[in-house]
Amino acid sequence: MRYKAVISYDGTLFHGFQKQNNYRSVQEELENAIYKAFDQKKEVYASGRTDKGVHALAQVIHFDLNLDLQRRNLKKAMNSFLPQDIYVNSVEKVDDNFHARFSAKAKTYRYLLDLNEVNPLLVNYRYYYKGPKLDLSKVDEIPKIFIGTKDFKAFSKGNEKENTVRTIYTFTIKNIDNLLVFEIKGDGFLHNMIRLMIGMILEVLKGKLEVNKLKEILDSKDQKLTPKLVPGSGLYLVSVEY
């Protein structure tokens, strides 16, 4: 029996979603909870692998169990064995052909960049920018460069053999009381892609790059031209669509 679950987690104390030797991961905590609850060692698959420090409001996972359980009982059982920084929001039975990653049609991410004074209670949940003053007059122009189907190789630190073409459906940058909210929806994202994009956008807002230079970098497919990477603490996986 295959189950789909929507989970949220605070990424602060995780080295990322994927299991890694000697590091704490979301995947390992989920698999441990399943084993403790149902005495079955099962692998958990996610819609995507979030990096160290990255949070999720609605990550989607799937796993198989040799049990036919009610949604309420499955959710309660898993949450009872999960740490406080992971929570199962919902569970449902799905067809065996469903795959959390490969069945996904779109994902939405949000990045929070705060220009205000530092609040120590929020430092793990946004990026407090303390550099030169930013020229925010360009925030409506910049996203247009990335929208559409394009090769994002330059904005990735992943394997060069991977297909680096992605489609960005929407991309907005809003200034809400000096909190810059970047929201981007696409059919998928490369390793570090969003954090690299925002890192280089910051270079434009600081006046170190012209807006059209971003397009040149994108067209170049040269990963050496994107050295700036914003911290993972400001990034959230908001939703996954199927």
ZIPEBEL-V458852 format. One record per helix or strand of 2 or more residues. SS is the DSSP state (~ for helix, > for strand). FROM is the first residue (numbers start at 1). TO is the last residue. Records with the same first field share a line. If there is no record, write none. Layout:
BEGIN
SS: FROM-TO  FROM-TO
END
This chain:
BEGIN
>: 2-9  45-46  55-64  86-94  106-114  127-128  148-151  165-176  179-186  235-241
~: 11-13  26-38  71-81  136-145  153-155  193-205  211-220  223-225  232-234
END
